């Protein structure tokens, strides 16, 4: 199963995460989730949360963009997943996925934890 990197090429942290993986011999399958053709579905977002240990989607939500997108602080997980699927800008990045594990690359070194 390939290492998948949920990646935004317009984000400095995401670019550094990709460079870090490549420098450590990992050639990830890159998923440019901001592209309409590669957006993440609600089901995929739920799978990522499960692979992160069953966490709330708020763990990988860009809180600073949530309010501007109309997502309230009291929104439940289902509403957060739906908002992220509708507006991928709300997804924190980069996210590494390897088999049954996923990790938010904040800091980027965390991406190597699941290699």
Buried (B, 14 or more C-beta within 10 A) or exposed (E): EEBBBBBBEEBEBBBBBBEBBEEEEBEBEBBBBBEEEEBBEBEBBBBBBEBBEEBEBBEBBBEEBBEEEEBEEEBEBEEBBBBBBEBBBBBBBBBBBBEEEBBBBBEBEBBBEBE
